[in-house]
Amino acid sequence: GAGVSQSPRYKVAKRGQDVALRCDPISGHVSLFWYQQALGQGPEFLTYFQNEAQLDKSGLPSDRFFAERPEGSVSTLKIQRTQQEDSAVYLCASSLEASGSGGTQYFGPGTRLLVL
Amino acid sequence: QKEVEQNSGPLSVPEGAIASLNCTYSDRGSQSFFWYRQYSGKSPELIMSIYSNGDKEDGRFTAQLNKASQYVSLLIRDSQPSDSATYLCAVNMFRAAGNKLTFGGGTRVLVKP
């Protein structure tokens, strides 16, 4: 079956430009997560949705980062006025279960963002 | 101190040998533990999940959990060159809202033919 998909796979942005990254989770998955992975490091949590509700956005590094999942399926991570330190791989993951059950997360291929 | 700690490696292992990877975590109440494999330029792929103290085996992989020592490990038996990758330890911390995972920095494993 189809896994988690993300687009674009690669994005080059000039500093100050706005970008939007898309995630299509596995069909029927309730939970959706965004992570940021810098080169040579483990992924770091950004934000979490249960259906359309954003239940945790504690990992978003600044108010330039915004995420939404308006219909409880596709999610978009938007970064405004990109900075060089935003360069990273942005990973989306989905999980069948809702909050609190420790369910398995399945990762998409990621979007590699380079800010020049 | 990081919440989830791993030795960054590289861990060099001869083909056919056992690779032993370790991970410690800070939140004593954590309940769910995962090992992901990540090839260079690819996304993390789940290998094992473990929730109870003791060992859990799946093919050539064995995960070991000791909650009292706040320690989780992964053994790879009969290591193959295709096992060369970075292995990420991830913990669903008790105090975390939802199921968000806290990752270690990963251990790079090199299996030499």
Chai-1 contact restraints between the chains, C-beta under 6 A:
chainA,res_idxA,chainB,res_idxB,connection_type,confidence,min_distance_angstrom,max_distance_angstrom,comment,restraint_id
A,Q41,B,G105,contact,1.0,0.0,6.0,A-B,restraint_1
A,G42,B,L88,contact,1.0,0.0,6.0,A-B,restraint_2
A,G42,B,F103,contact,1.0,0.0,6.0,A-B,restraint_3
A,G42,B,G104,contact,1.0,0.0,6.0,A-B,restraint_4
A,G42,B,G105,contact,1.0,0.0,6.0,A-B,restraint_5
A,G42,B,G106,contact,1.0,0.0,6.0,A-B,restraint_6
A,P43,B,F103,contact,1.0,0.0,6.0,A-B,restraint_7
A,F45,B,K100,contact,1.0,0.0,6.0,A-B,restraint_8
A,Y48,B,G98,contact,1.0,0.0,6.0,A-B,restraint_9
A,Y48,B,K100,contact,1.0,0.0,6.0,A-B,restraint_10
A,L55,B,G98,contact,1.0,0.0,6.0,A-B,restraint_11
A,D56,B,A97,contact,1.0,0.0,6.0,A-B,restraint_12
A,D56,B,G98,contact,1.0,0.0,6.0,A-B,restraint_13
A,L91,B,S43,contact,1.0,0.0,6.0,A-B,restraint_14
A,S95,B,N99,contact,1.0,0.0,6.0,A-B,restraint_15
A,S99,B,G98,contact,1.0,0.0,6.0,A-B,restraint_16
A,G102,B,Q31,contact,1.0,0.0,6.0,A-B,restraint_17
A,G102,B,S32,contact,1.0,0.0,6.0,A-B,restraint_18
A,G102,B,N92,contact,1.0,0.0,6.0,A-B,restraint_19
A,G103,B,N99,contact,1.0,0.0,6.0,A-B,restraint_20
A,T104,B,L46,contact,1.0,0.0,6.0,A-B,restraint_21
A,F107,B,S43,contact,1.0,0.0,6.0,A-B,restraint_22
A,F107,B,P44,contact,1.0,0.0,6.0,A-B,restraint_23
A,P109,B,S43,contact,1.0,0.0,6.0,A-B,restraint_24
A,G110,B,S43,contact,1.0,0.0,6.0,A-B,restraint_25
